[in-house]
Amino acid sequence: MRPQSGCWRPSWSPCSSSACRAEWRGRAALYGVGFGLLPIGWIIFNVIFLYQLTLECGQFKILQDTLVSVTDDRRLQLLLIAFCFGAFFEGAAGGGTPVAVTGAILIGLGFSPLSASALSLIANTAPVAYGGLGTPIFALQGVTGLDLYELSGMVGRQLPFFSLLVPFWLVCAFAGFRGMLGVWPPILVSGGSFAISQFLVSNYSGPLLVDVVSALVSIAALSAFLRVWRPAQTWHSAGNRISCEVSVARDTSPMRHERGAVLRAWAPWIILAAFVFIWGIPPVKSILDGLSTVKIPVPGLHALVARVPPVVAQPTPEAAIYNFNWLSAPGTAVFLAAIVAGFVMGYGIPQLVRLYVRTLWLIRYSLLTIACMLALGYVTRYSGTDATLGLAFAYTGLFYPFFGTLLGWVGTALTGTDAASNVLFGSLQKITAQQLGLDPVLMAAANSSGGVMGKMIDAQSIVVATTATRWYGHEGEILRYVFFHSLALAALVGLLVMLQAYVPPFTALVGW
């Protein structure tokens, strides 16, 4: 007997025994674990390895000093460090790295713990959908089966509006509306350059280097602009409206470095960008795929679970093929970039091996979390839970684009990552969109775009922020402050998706 309401069941048998159900769900979970470790975990692992290399040899400290020396105005330092530099690390590593790095830098400059924590969280929003070299988009493609580049482009036609808005929002949260007006030109330069780059790279290249390229363009544009522009009134104090306090005066002047030292500090990240770019070139990727890819049908699962009406017009077997593409995987490009950068920085093979093992130990729980979340997402997908939820959400009808976007926000707030939210709800968004006659790419992308605003209130990010700023035990205060910002921005994303679904000329952004 076929299941009702669009649920999925093994088409080869109406098996109802607990042992049978446990077996095929276990296979679905293992399939998700495999996808979580390669390509997603493999990317994050090697990016953190590269970061540890730069940290160990002092190159990262030079990078910090270079950024801080651009301006002595606290509002502009916040913009440069929390938004621009944070976006670079979100694109390169994700996983809480940008909040940890920017929070620590801001504390070193004299910002209060609440300011450093909350402002770093607010800044780390617009880049999140392409964090970890596009990890959330890869995860979204994995559970929906939609085209990777269509998803990347659609998100890139939603988030640039907020990449322009968030820097204004960030500085206004710190300095108030009047304080923000005093530095609106560089805010516009920073947000505008990031938004334009984000749109172009996501639509014409793919998800891998969106944040990395956009952040570098934004840093360069803002730095160049600040060479010829100065605010009428310089804010030397890190006191702000959040903490209602003025920090103790201290010397936070960065050390000046020679141009050669600065170039060496940026070299590892330039090498990373070059390797990832080469790996993303279609002819190169095709060759590498041909040399290494092994397609492994998941036994006991492949083509044995079917989508049935009313989810689809007719029963359709669901594929379950694991692509073991170890050579063409983006994480391999990051690994090779880290090795080359390590040699450039003067490391020997024994040191590289030692740091590699140490990095694996450092992120062991992160990798486990990724594997478990993907396992849960794939069980949800193959058990039909997302189909059932999708049919239920279809009852919101005309307002689904708004509420579907907020579903992504809830997912990120609960799971801690935009990628995990995409895994949990990406297929649901696709199914519901098809039920309502909406573009499935639009709603799948809306899950990721709405999810980025939930990043600032998830427990993982808040704990990372309190750890980086050494403000333990104050997680509740941070959550209370950032919650309004998170909800307001998520609602604005939902309104934009509503416009893209129904209102010209915004509808022209769908199916570009």
Secondary structure per residue as TSV (DSSP state, phi and psi in degrees):
chain	resnum	aa	ss	phi	psi
A	1	M	-	360.0	131.8
A	2	R	-	-77.0	144.3
A	3	P	-	-68.7	153.5
A	4	Q	S	-97.9	171.8
A	5	S	T	58.5	27.8
A	6	G	T	77.0	10.6
A	7	C	-	-69.3	157.6
A	8	W	-	-106.4	139.6
A	9	R	E	-144.3	159.0
A	10	P	E	-56.0	124.4
A	11	S	T	-76.8	-16.4
A	12	W	T	-81.2	-11.4
A	13	S	-	-167.7	143.5
A	14	P	-	-83.3	32.8
A	15	C	-	-46.7	127.7
A	16	S	-	-119.4	-0.3
A	17	S	-	-71.8	147.1
A	18	S	H	-63.9	-34.4
A	19	A	H	-65.6	-40.9
A	20	C	H	-65.9	-46.0
A	21	R	H	-63.1	-40.6
A	22	A	H	-63.7	-35.0
A	23	E	H	-66.2	-50.8
A	24	W	H	-75.3	-27.6
A	25	R	H	-71.3	-33.0
A	26	G	H	-63.3	-39.0
A	27	R	H	-66.0	-38.9
A	28	A	H	-64.0	-39.1
A	29	A	H	-64.6	-42.8
A	30	L	H	-64.3	-36.5
A	31	Y	H	-60.6	-44.2
A	32	G	H	-65.0	-39.9
A	33	V	H	-59.9	-43.3
A	34	G	H	-60.0	-44.1
A	35	F	H	-68.5	-33.3
A	36	G	I	-66.5	-36.5
A	37	L	I	-83.5	-34.4
A	38	L	I	-139.4	110.7
A	39	P	I	-99.0	-13.1
A	40	I	I	-68.2	-56.6
A	41	G	I	-62.1	-34.8
A	42	W	H	-62.8	-36.2
A	43	I	H	-66.4	-52.9
A	44	I	H	-63.1	-43.0
A	45	F	H	-55.4	-49.5
A	46	N	H	-74.6	-29.9
A	47	V	H	-67.7	-42.8
A	48	I	H	-64.3	-34.5
A	49	F	H	-61.1	-44.9
A	50	L	H	-63.0	-41.9
A	51	Y	H	-60.4	-42.4
A	52	Q	H	-63.9	-35.7
A	53	L	H	-62.6	-45.1
A	54	T	H	-68.8	-32.5
A	55	L	H	-70.6	-41.6
A	56	E	H	-64.7	-38.7
A	57	C	T	-95.2	3.8
A	58	G	T	87.2	0.7
A	59	Q	H	-67.9	-32.3
A	60	F	H	-67.7	-34.7
A	61	K	H	-63.6	-39.2
A	62	I	H	-63.6	-39.1
A	63	L	H	-61.4	-43.1
A	64	Q	H	-60.0	-49.3
A	65	D	H	-60.2	-37.2
A	66	T	H	-62.7	-41.8
A	67	L	H	-68.6	-43.7
A	68	V	H	-68.2	-29.8
A	69	S	T	-73.7	-8.1
A	70	V	T	-67.0	-38.7
A	71	T	-	-151.9	153.6
A	72	D	-	-108.0	5.7
A	73	D	-	-82.2	127.0
A	74	R	H	-62.3	-35.5
A	75	R	H	-65.0	-40.7
A	76	L	H	-76.5	-32.3
A	77	Q	H	-62.9	-41.1
A	78	L	H	-60.6	-45.0
A	79	L	I	-62.2	-46.5
A	80	L	I	-68.3	-43.0
A	81	I	I	-83.7	-55.2
A	82	A	I	-69.9	-42.4
A	83	F	I	-87.6	-59.2
A	84	C	I	-69.6	-55.7
A	85	F	I	-69.1	-36.9
A	86	G	H	-62.1	-38.9
A	87	A	H	-64.4	-36.0
A	88	F	H	-61.4	-45.4
A	89	F	H	-73.8	-29.0
A	90	E	H	-64.2	-43.2
A	91	G	H	-67.8	-35.4
A	92	A	H	-83.1	-37.4
A	93	A	T	-127.5	-46.5
A	94	G	-	65.4	-154.1
A	95	G	T	59.5	29.8
A	96	G	T	89.4	-8.2
A	97	T	H	-58.8	-46.5
A	98	P	H	-61.8	-40.1
A	99	V	H	-66.0	-40.7
A	100	A	H	-63.6	-44.8
A	101	V	H	-69.6	-51.2
A	102	T	H	-68.8	-36.2
A	103	G	H	-61.3	-42.7
A	104	A	H	-65.6	-39.6
A	105	I	H	-66.4	-44.6
A	106	L	H	-64.0	-38.8
A	107	I	H	-60.8	-41.8
A	108	G	H	-63.3	-25.0
A	109	L	T	-87.7	-4.9
A	110	G	T	105.7	5.1
A	111	F	-	-68.7	147.2
A	112	S	-	-67.5	157.5
A	113	P	H	-57.0	-41.8
A	114	L	H	-65.3	-42.1
A	115	S	H	-61.4	-50.9
A	116	A	H	-60.3	-41.8
A	117	S	H	-70.7	-55.1
A	118	A	H	-65.2	-42.6
A	119	L	H	-69.8	-35.1
A	120	S	H	-63.8	-37.5
A	121	L	H	-68.0	-42.6
A	122	I	H	-64.3	-40.3
A	123	A	H	-66.2	-32.4
A	124	N	S	-86.9	66.0
A	125	T	S	-126.2	-69.9
A	126	A	T	-54.1	-33.0
A	127	P	T	-80.6	-9.1
A	128	V	G	-62.7	-34.9
A	129	A	G	-62.6	-22.9
A	130	Y	G	-112.6	19.6
A	131	G	H	-66.7	156.7
A	132	G	H	57.5	45.0
A	133	L	H	56.7	46.3
A	134	G	H	82.0	17.2
A	135	T	H	-52.9	-46.8
A	136	P	H	-60.4	-35.1
A	137	I	H	-70.5	-40.4
A	138	F	H	-60.3	-43.2
A	139	A	H	-64.2	-40.8
A	140	L	H	-63.1	-42.9
A	141	Q	H	-64.6	-35.9
A	142	G	H	-64.3	-37.6
A	143	V	H	-92.4	-17.1
A	144	T	H	-102.2	-26.4
A	145	G	-	76.2	5.4
A	146	L	-	-76.9	161.8
A	147	D	-	-65.0	131.4
A	148	L	H	-59.8	-43.1
A	149	Y	H	-76.0	-28.4
A	150	E	H	-68.6	-40.6
A	151	L	H	-64.1	-45.2
A	152	S	H	-59.4	-44.3
A	153	G	H	-66.9	-38.6
A	154	M	H	-67.4	-43.8
A	155	V	H	-60.8	-36.1
A	156	G	T	-72.8	-5.4
A	157	R	T	-107.4	6.4
A	158	Q	T	-113.9	-50.6
A	159	L	T	-72.0	-28.1
A	160	P	H	-55.4	-31.0
A	161	F	H	-59.5	-37.0
A	162	F	H	-88.7	-22.9
A	163	S	H	-65.0	-29.9
A	164	L	H	-79.0	-36.1
A	165	L	H	-77.4	-42.9
A	166	V	H	-57.5	-41.7
A	167	P	H	-59.5	-39.8
A	168	F	H	-64.0	-44.2
A	169	W	H	-60.4	-43.1
A	170	L	H	-62.1	-52.0
A	171	V	H	-68.0	-34.1
A	172	C	H	-65.7	-37.8
A	173	A	H	-64.2	-31.4
A	174	F	H	-85.4	-47.1
A	175	A	H	-110.9	-2.5
A	176	G	H	82.7	169.1
A	177	F	H	-63.4	-44.0
A	178	R	H	-66.6	-39.2
A	179	G	H	-63.3	-36.4
A	180	M	H	-67.6	-39.9
A	181	L	H	-61.9	-27.0
A	182	G	T	-68.9	-16.8
A	183	V	T	-131.7	27.9
A	184	W	H	-63.1	-32.9
A	185	P	H	-60.9	-50.0
A	186	P	H	-66.3	-29.5
A	187	I	H	-62.8	-42.9
A	188	L	H	-63.7	-41.8
A	189	V	H	-62.1	-46.2
A	190	S	H	-65.6	-53.3
A	191	G	H	-67.3	-39.2
A	192	G	H	-65.3	-44.5
A	193	S	H	-65.4	-37.7
A	194	F	H	-67.1	-45.1
A	195	A	H	-63.1	-44.1
A	196	I	H	-64.2	-44.3
A	197	S	H	-64.1	-40.6
A	198	Q	H	-61.1	-43.0
A	199	F	H	-64.1	-48.0
A	200	L	H	-66.4	-47.6
A	201	V	H	-68.0	-42.6
A	202	S	H	-66.5	-32.2
A	203	N	H	-91.3	-24.2
A	204	Y	H	-119.9	-0.3
A	205	S	T	-130.5	-45.2
A	206	G	-	130.9	-177.7
A	207	P	S	-84.3	-11.6
A	208	L	T	-62.4	-51.4
A	209	L	T	-110.1	18.0
A	210	V	H	-57.5	-54.8
A	211	D	H	-71.5	-38.3
A	212	V	H	-61.4	-50.2
A	213	V	H	-65.9	-45.6
A	214	S	H	-62.3	-40.7
A	215	A	H	-66.0	-42.7
A	216	L	H	-64.3	-40.5
A	217	V	H	-63.7	-42.3
A	218	S	H	-65.8	-42.5
A	219	I	H	-60.9	-46.0
A	220	A	H	-65.3	-43.8
A	221	A	H	-64.9	-43.8
A	222	L	H	-67.5	-42.2
A	223	S	H	-62.5	-43.0
A	224	A	H	-65.7	-40.8
A	225	F	H	-64.4	-38.9
A	226	L	H	-73.3	-9.3
A	227	R	T	-74.3	-23.7
A	228	V	T	-117.8	-2.0
A	229	W	-	-132.4	138.3
A	230	R	-	-133.6	142.4
A	231	P	-	-68.0	151.1
A	232	A	S	-63.4	-31.8
A	233	Q	S	-132.5	123.0
A	234	T	-	-92.2	131.2
A	235	W	-	-91.5	105.3
A	236	H	-	-90.8	-18.1
A	237	S	-	-92.2	146.2
A	238	A	-	-91.3	6.7
A	239	G	-	-63.6	151.7
A	240	N	B	-159.4	175.9
A	241	R	T	-73.1	-20.1
A	242	I	T	-68.8	-49.5
A	243	S	T	-98.7	-11.1
A	244	C	T	52.6	43.3
A	245	E	B	-142.3	161.3
A	246	V	-	-115.8	127.2
A	247	S	-	-69.3	158.3
A	248	V	-	-68.0	133.4
A	249	A	-	-63.2	134.3
A	250	R	-	-157.6	163.8
A	251	D	-	-83.8	109.5
A	252	T	-	-113.7	20.6
A	253	S	-	-65.8	130.3
A	254	P	-	-74.9	154.9
A	255	M	-	-71.6	138.0
A	256	R	-	-84.9	139.3
A	257	H	-	-124.9	151.0
A	258	E	-	-67.9	157.9
A	259	R	H	-59.7	-37.4
A	260	G	H	-62.5	-40.0
A	261	A	H	-66.8	-38.0
A	262	V	H	-65.1	-43.2
A	263	L	H	-62.6	-38.9
A	264	R	H	-66.4	-33.3
A	265	A	H	-68.4	-34.8
A	266	W	H	-84.1	-17.8
A	267	A	H	-54.7	-45.5
A	268	P	H	-58.4	-37.6
A	269	W	H	-78.3	-29.1
A	270	I	H	-68.2	-41.6
A	271	I	H	-61.3	-42.7
A	272	L	H	-58.6	-49.4
A	273	A	H	-59.6	-40.2
A	274	A	H	-65.0	-45.9
A	275	F	H	-63.7	-45.5
A	276	V	H	-66.0	-37.8
A	277	F	H	-62.9	-45.5
A	278	I	H	-61.8	-42.4
A	279	W	H	-64.3	-26.1
A	280	G	H	-87.0	-9.1
A	281	I	S	-66.3	124.5
A	282	P	H	-50.9	-46.9
A	283	P	H	-62.3	-39.4
A	284	V	H	-65.9	-45.1
A	285	K	H	-61.2	-39.2
A	286	S	H	-63.6	-42.3
A	287	I	H	-64.1	-46.1
A	288	L	H	-64.7	-37.8
A	289	D	H	-61.2	-42.6
A	290	G	H	-65.4	-30.2
A	291	L	H	-81.1	-25.7
A	292	S	H	-130.1	-22.8
A	293	T	-	-70.4	130.0
A	294	V	E	-121.6	121.4
A	295	K	E	-92.8	120.9
A	296	I	E	-117.8	104.1
A	297	P	E	-63.6	132.8
A	298	V	-	-75.9	113.7
A	299	P	T	-64.4	140.4
A	300	G	T	77.3	4.7
A	301	L	T	-136.5	-41.4
A	302	H	T	-60.9	122.6
A	303	A	T	63.1	14.2
A	304	L	T	-107.9	-3.4
A	305	V	E	-117.3	131.6
A	306	A	E	-123.0	142.9
A	307	R	E	-82.2	136.3
A	308	V	-	-130.4	163.6
A	309	P	T	-57.8	147.3
A	310	P	T	-91.4	9.6
A	311	V	S	-67.5	-39.8
A	312	V	S	-130.6	167.0
A	313	A	S	-68.9	-37.4
A	314	Q	S	-143.6	156.2
A	315	P	-	-54.0	130.4
A	316	T	E	-130.9	116.2
A	317	P	E	-60.9	139.2
A	318	E	-	-95.1	124.9
A	319	A	-	-72.1	148.2
A	320	A	-	-141.8	78.3
A	321	I	E	-119.2	121.1
A	322	Y	E	-89.5	123.7
A	323	N	E	-92.1	104.6
A	324	F	E	-89.9	84.6
A	325	N	-	-108.5	64.2
A	326	W	T	-62.1	-32.2
A	327	L	T	-83.3	-39.6
A	328	S	T	-87.1	-5.7
A	329	A	S	-62.5	140.8
A	330	P	H	-56.7	-33.4
A	331	G	H	-62.0	-29.4
A	332	T	H	-67.7	-38.8
A	333	A	H	-62.0	-41.1
A	334	V	H	-65.5	-41.7
A	335	F	H	-59.7	-48.5
A	336	L	H	-65.2	-38.4
A	337	A	H	-62.3	-41.1
A	338	A	H	-64.7	-40.1
A	339	I	H	-64.6	-47.7
A	340	V	H	-61.6	-45.2
A	341	A	H	-62.7	-37.1
A	342	G	H	-61.2	-43.5
A	343	F	H	-65.5	-39.5
A	344	V	H	-62.2	-36.4
A	345	M	T	-80.5	-2.0
A	346	G	T	96.7	11.6
A	347	Y	-	-77.7	149.4
A	348	G	-	-99.6	170.3
A	349	I	H	-60.0	-44.8
A	350	P	H	-59.9	-38.6
A	351	Q	H	-67.0	-40.0
A	352	L	H	-63.1	-42.6
A	353	V	H	-63.3	-43.0
A	354	R	H	-62.1	-45.6
A	355	L	H	-69.2	-31.2
A	356	Y	H	-66.0	-44.8
A	357	V	H	-65.1	-40.4
A	358	R	H	-64.4	-38.4
A	359	T	H	-64.9	-41.4
A	360	L	H	-59.1	-42.4
A	361	W	H	-67.3	-36.9
A	362	L	H	-64.3	-38.6
A	363	I	T	-108.2	17.7
A	364	R	H	-56.9	-41.0
A	365	Y	H	-72.4	-32.8
A	366	S	H	-63.7	-44.1
A	367	L	H	-63.8	-39.9
A	368	L	H	-63.3	-41.4
A	369	T	H	-62.9	-44.4
A	370	I	H	-59.6	-46.4
A	371	A	H	-61.9	-43.2
A	372	C	H	-67.5	-40.9
A	373	M	H	-66.0	-40.6
A	374	L	H	-68.2	-35.8
A	375	A	H	-60.9	-45.9
A	376	L	H	-61.5	-42.8
A	377	G	H	-63.1	-39.8
A	378	Y	H	-73.8	-34.6
A	379	V	H	-63.8	-41.7
A	380	T	H	-59.3	-41.3
A	381	R	H	-67.3	-49.1
A	382	Y	H	-83.0	-13.1
A	383	S	H	-88.7	-13.2
A	384	G	T	91.5	3.8
A	385	T	H	-60.9	-43.2
A	386	D	H	-66.6	-32.5
A	387	A	H	-65.2	-43.8
A	388	T	H	-63.4	-44.8
A	389	L	H	-64.6	-38.4
A	390	G	H	-61.9	-41.7
A	391	L	H	-65.0	-35.5
A	392	A	H	-67.5	-43.7
A	393	F	H	-67.3	-21.2
A	394	A	G	-61.9	-20.0
A	395	Y	G	-70.8	-12.8
A	396	T	G	-73.5	-14.1
A	397	G	G	56.9	-122.0
A	398	L	G	-57.8	-30.3
A	399	F	G	-92.1	6.6
A	400	Y	H	-60.8	-39.1
A	401	P	H	-54.7	-35.0
A	402	F	H	-72.8	-50.9
A	403	F	H	-71.7	-31.3
A	404	G	H	-64.2	-36.4
A	405	T	H	-65.7	-42.7
A	406	L	H	-65.8	-26.6
A	407	L	H	-63.1	-39.6
A	408	G	H	-62.7	-38.4
A	409	W	H	-61.4	-45.6
A	410	V	H	-62.1	-41.6
A	411	G	H	-60.7	-44.9
A	412	T	H	-68.7	-39.8
A	413	A	H	-61.4	-34.6
A	414	L	H	-83.5	-39.1
A	415	T	H	-93.6	-24.9
A	416	G	S	99.3	-13.1
A	417	T	S	-141.5	149.7
A	418	D	H	-67.1	-34.4
A	419	A	H	-62.4	-44.2
A	420	A	H	-66.4	-38.2
A	421	S	H	-61.9	-40.3
A	422	N	H	-64.7	-38.3
A	423	V	H	-65.7	-43.0
A	424	L	H	-69.8	-41.9
A	425	F	H	-118.1	-2.7
A	426	G	H	-60.9	-47.6
A	427	S	H	-66.3	-36.9
A	428	L	H	-58.0	-44.5
A	429	Q	H	-61.6	-41.5
A	430	K	H	-63.9	-45.9
A	431	I	H	-63.9	-46.5
A	432	T	H	-63.9	-41.0
A	433	A	H	-59.9	-42.7
A	434	Q	H	-64.7	-36.9
A	435	Q	H	-65.0	-33.3
A	436	L	H	-97.2	-0.5
A	437	G	T	78.0	19.4
A	438	L	-	-92.4	163.9
A	439	D	-	-71.5	119.4
A	440	P	H	-63.7	-30.8
A	441	V	H	-66.2	-39.3
A	442	L	H	-59.8	-48.1
A	443	M	H	-76.0	-32.7
A	444	A	H	-64.8	-42.3
A	445	A	H	-66.1	-36.0
A	446	A	H	-63.3	-31.8
A	447	N	H	-61.2	-41.4
A	448	S	H	-74.3	-41.5
A	449	S	H	-67.5	-41.3
A	450	G	H	-69.1	-33.5
A	451	G	H	-63.5	-29.2
A	452	V	G	-63.1	-28.9
A	453	M	G	-77.3	-15.7
A	454	G	G	-83.2	-8.3
A	455	K	G	-63.8	-33.7
A	456	M	G	-76.1	-11.5
A	457	I	G	-114.9	3.5
A	458	D	S	-76.5	150.4
A	459	A	H	-61.1	-38.8
A	460	Q	H	-60.3	-48.2
A	461	S	H	-64.8	-40.3
A	462	I	H	-66.8	-40.0
A	463	V	H	-65.2	-40.5
A	464	V	H	-60.2	-42.1
A	465	A	H	-63.9	-45.2
A	466	T	H	-68.1	-32.2
A	467	T	H	-69.0	-44.6
A	468	A	H	-64.9	-34.8
A	469	T	T	-95.3	0.2
A	470	R	T	55.6	43.6
A	471	W	-	-118.1	56.1
A	472	Y	T	-63.4	145.2
A	473	G	T	84.8	3.1
A	474	H	-	-112.9	24.3
A	475	E	H	-58.8	-38.0
A	476	G	H	-61.3	-39.4
A	477	E	H	-65.0	-40.2
A	478	I	H	-65.5	-46.0
A	479	L	H	-59.8	-43.5
A	480	R	H	-61.3	-36.7
A	481	Y	H	-73.3	-45.9
A	482	V	H	-82.7	-13.5
A	483	F	H	-61.1	-45.5
A	484	F	H	-59.7	-45.4
A	485	H	H	-59.3	-42.4
A	486	S	H	-64.0	-48.4
A	487	L	H	-66.6	-41.9
A	488	A	H	-63.0	-44.4
A	489	L	H	-67.8	-38.6
A	490	A	H	-62.4	-40.4
A	491	A	H	-63.6	-37.5
A	492	L	H	-66.3	-37.9
A	493	V	H	-62.6	-42.8
A	494	G	H	-59.9	-40.0
A	495	L	H	-65.9	-39.0
A	496	L	H	-62.7	-43.1
A	497	V	H	-64.3	-37.5
A	498	M	H	-59.3	-43.5
A	499	L	H	-63.8	-42.2
A	500	Q	H	-66.0	-28.3
A	501	A	H	-78.4	-32.0
A	502	Y	H	-128.9	-25.7
A	503	V	S	-112.3	117.8
A	504	P	T	-67.2	150.7
A	505	P	T	-86.5	5.0
A	506	F	G	-63.7	-29.7
A	507	T	G	-63.0	-22.5
A	508	A	G	-67.3	-18.7
A	509	L	G	-75.9	-13.5
A	510	V	T	-90.7	134.4
A	511	G	T	67.8	39.1
A	512	W	-	-53.4	360.0
